[in-house]
């Protein structure tokens, strides 16, 4: 009896896939990943840099003198404002730099963290789940080269984004040292949460669970930091348990100190060490947490397209809904503080175009509009999820078992639209609840629920655009995020930057009055509804005619 041993795969360099050193091919992989994500990194950099730059200019225009800035600083005494901003440094002498750091840094830090989480999972667990990493490992590529390349990619991405943020702040007229510290803090925080994603990628077999767990850690860090800052205005012991607080404790533009960032660096090193140790304890493609065996028989609801799609989107829907509720209550609770601000600084009314006779309603309407944008973003993400289901061949498998193409796409449309409208209504209720707490009038709850329905046609129209791309040009489905980002930009800064009407009109939400401060008119809603129906019809026709991956 004879035995054979596996023969190493020969390579042009004379090495073999089985004998490759741990980091063989790292440089090649890094260049490849950079090429794959060059557009993503560019979009993140431009989006954050332009947001920072335009926000600084807007704050400078709205709060041009010390008196107006001090009136603004008084808002930070509200617990809801502290939760959504951060520790209040420099409020005794509230400069433009201190205002920017206190009120914008949290948004930027969270954005870089989300970018890093998505990039790390995309190049680690998602590659394993799809089987591409196994093919890659068959080449002369070291075992640690792919994850190392992913982490280096995230480091480069954060370096680019941090540089863009620094340049944008300096271009806005802020101090150079503080701007550099802002950029460095953003980059370091992003890399840290990239390391968090590297750890969460070791546990489950699916990229969605890795992303969801990492985002849950980010959310926990957000609320721990918020609770700590509510206890003490400049941060309590509880704040120091959050990595986000470490970045904010640099005291940007007030009294810069760099040592809190060393905590972020040290934690990143520890997390990466843990990720490497965990990766050694599992097989390629598997997770440390074995999946639970499913029931012997599937739920009868899963036998229908509607039930299956609802199950696929359940986790994302609950996550988005939770975030919208928390944001709605927190922002609504600021209503009473806004009235105090306007009493001290009436010129703000002219800058933002708010009706002084309906101040609370105008403020609540602004918050509701942003929540409606959040509900719309959920709808778009759900459509993009359906695209990923098709890429994985799962939609095709459902179709070839007897489900019609039109039935499958219509089921997806129905579930997503219903969930988005539910998110709208719940967002309105949450905002109304926050306002009711602030002003003591519980009629606001029903009023805001009714007002939220005015945004339904605009949200459905954006989702219909996503469906049209999915049905007709599936590779371009992700481009719908450009429309979402533009809509958010117009809602946030369109009025202050005095954008041309033609550009503002590209946002479906620009055609909706600021309800409940203003009355909604029927014609724009009807036009948007008709446009959405036409786009959905085009999506169904396109989906029936094109190939579906199996």
CORTA-V951383 format. One record per backbone hydrogen bond with DSSP energy under -1.0 kcal/mol. CO is the residue of the C=O (numbers start at 0). NH is the residue of the N-H. If there is no record, write none. Layout:
<<CO & NH> <CO & NH>>
This chain:
<<10 & 13> <20 & 23> <21 & 143> <22 & 25> <23 & 141> <24 & 28> <25 & 29> <26 & 30> <27 & 31> <28 & 32> <29 & 33> <30 & 34> <31 & 35> <32 & 36> <36 & 40> <37 & 41> <38 & 42> <39 & 43> <40 & 44> <41 & 45> <42 & 46> <43 & 47> <44 & 48> <45 & 49> <46 & 50> <47 & 51> <48 & 52> <49 & 53> <50 & 54> <51 & 55> <52 & 56> <53 & 57> <54 & 58> <55 & 59> <56 & 60> <57 & 61> <58 & 62> <64 & 68> <65 & 69> <66 & 70> <67 & 71> <68 & 72> <69 & 73> <71 & 74> <72 & 75> <73 & 76> <74 & 77> <77 & 81> <78 & 82> <79 & 83> <86 & 88> <92 & 94> <94 & 98> <95 & 99> <96 & 100> <97 & 101> <98 & 102> <99 & 103> <100 & 104> <103 & 107> <104 & 108> <105 & 109> <106 & 110> <107 & 111> <108 & 112> <109 & 113> <110 & 114> <111 & 115> <112 & 116> <113 & 117> <114 & 118> <115 & 119> <116 & 120> <117 & 121> <118 & 122> <120 & 125> <123 & 127> <124 & 128> <125 & 129> <126 & 132> <130 & 134> <131 & 135> <132 & 136> <135 & 138> <138 & 140> <143 & 147> <144 & 148> <145 & 149> <146 & 150> <147 & 151> <148 & 152> <149 & 153> <150 & 154> <151 & 155> <152 & 156> <153 & 157> <154 & 158> <155 & 159> <156 & 160> <157 & 161> <158 & 162> <159 & 163> <160 & 164> <161 & 165> <162 & 166> <163 & 167> <164 & 168> <165 & 169> <166 & 170> <167 & 171> <168 & 173> <169 & 172> <174 & 178> <175 & 179> <176 & 180> <177 & 181> <178 & 182> <179 & 183> <180 & 184> <181 & 185> <182 & 186> <183 & 187> <184 & 188> <185 & 189> <186 & 190> <187 & 191> <188 & 192> <189 & 193> <190 & 194> <191 & 195> <192 & 196> <193 & 197> <194 & 198> <195 & 199> <196 & 200> <198 & 201> <199 & 202> <201 & 287> <202 & 288> <205 & 209> <206 & 210> <207 & 211> <208 & 212> <209 & 213> <210 & 214> <211 & 215> <212 & 216> <213 & 217> <214 & 218> <215 & 219> <216 & 220> <217 & 221> <218 & 222> <219 & 223> <220 & 224> <221 & 225> <222 & 226> <223 & 227> <224 & 228> <225 & 229> <226 & 230> <227 & 231> <231 & 234> <232 & 87> <235 & 239> <237 & 240> <238 & 241> <241 & 245> <242 & 246> <243 & 247> <244 & 248> <246 & 249> <247 & 250> <249 & 256> <250 & 253> <250 & 254> <257 & 260> <258 & 261> <260 & 264> <261 & 265> <262 & 266> <263 & 267> <264 & 268> <265 & 269> <266 & 270> <267 & 271> <268 & 272> <269 & 273> <270 & 274> <271 & 275> <272 & 276> <273 & 277> <274 & 278> <275 & 279> <277 & 280> <282 & 285> <298 & 301> <299 & 302> <300 & 303> <303 & 307> <304 & 308> <305 & 309> <306 & 310> <307 & 311> <308 & 312> <312 & 316> <313 & 317> <314 & 318> <315 & 319> <316 & 320> <317 & 321> <318 & 322> <319 & 323> <320 & 324> <321 & 325> <322 & 326> <323 & 327> <324 & 328> <325 & 329> <326 & 330> <327 & 331> <328 & 332> <330 & 333> <331 & 334> <333 & 337> <334 & 338> <335 & 339> <336 & 340> <337 & 341> <338 & 342> <339 & 343> <340 & 344> <344 & 347> <345 & 348> <346 & 350> <347 & 351> <348 & 352> <348 & 353> <354 & 357> <357 & 361> <358 & 362> <359 & 363> <360 & 364> <361 & 365> <362 & 366> <363 & 367> <364 & 368> <365 & 369> <366 & 370> <367 & 371> <368 & 372> <369 & 373> <370 & 374> <371 & 375> <372 & 376> <373 & 377> <374 & 378> <375 & 379> <376 & 380> <377 & 381> <378 & 382> <379 & 383> <380 & 384> <381 & 385> <382 & 386> <383 & 387> <384 & 388> <385 & 389> <386 & 390> <387 & 391> <388 & 393> <388 & 394> <389 & 392> <392 & 396> <393 & 397> <394 & 398> <395 & 399> <397 & 402> <398 & 401> <403 & 407> <404 & 408> <405 & 409> <406 & 410> <407 & 411> <408 & 412> <409 & 413> <410 & 414> <411 & 415> <412 & 416> <413 & 417> <414 & 418> <415 & 419> <416 & 420> <417 & 421> <418 & 422> <419 & 423> <420 & 424> <421 & 425> <422 & 426> <423 & 427> <424 & 428> <425 & 429> <426 & 430> <427 & 431> <428 & 432> <429 & 433> <430 & 434> <431 & 435> <432 & 436> <433 & 437> <434 & 438> <435 & 439> <440 & 443> <441 & 444> <442 & 446> <443 & 447> <444 & 448> <445 & 449> <446 & 450> <447 & 451> <450 & 453> <451 & 454> <452 & 455> <454 & 458> <455 & 459> <456 & 460> <457 & 461> <458 & 462> <459 & 463> <460 & 464> <461 & 465> <462 & 466> <463 & 467> <464 & 468> <465 & 469> <466 & 470> <467 & 471> <468 & 472> <472 & 475> <473 & 476> <475 & 478> <476 & 479> <477 & 480> <478 & 481> <479 & 483> <480 & 484> <481 & 485> <482 & 486> <483 & 487> <484 & 488> <485 & 489> <486 & 490> <487 & 491> <488 & 492> <489 & 493> <492 & 496> <493 & 498> <499 & 503> <500 & 504> <502 & 505> <503 & 506> <506 & 509> <507 & 510> <508 & 511> <512 & 514> <513 & 516> <513 & 517> <521 & 525> <522 & 526> <523 & 527> <524 & 528> <525 & 529> <526 & 530> <527 & 531> <528 & 532> <529 & 533> <530 & 534> <531 & 535> <532 & 536> <533 & 537> <534 & 538> <535 & 539> <536 & 540> <537 & 541> <538 & 542> <539 & 543> <540 & 544> <541 & 545>>
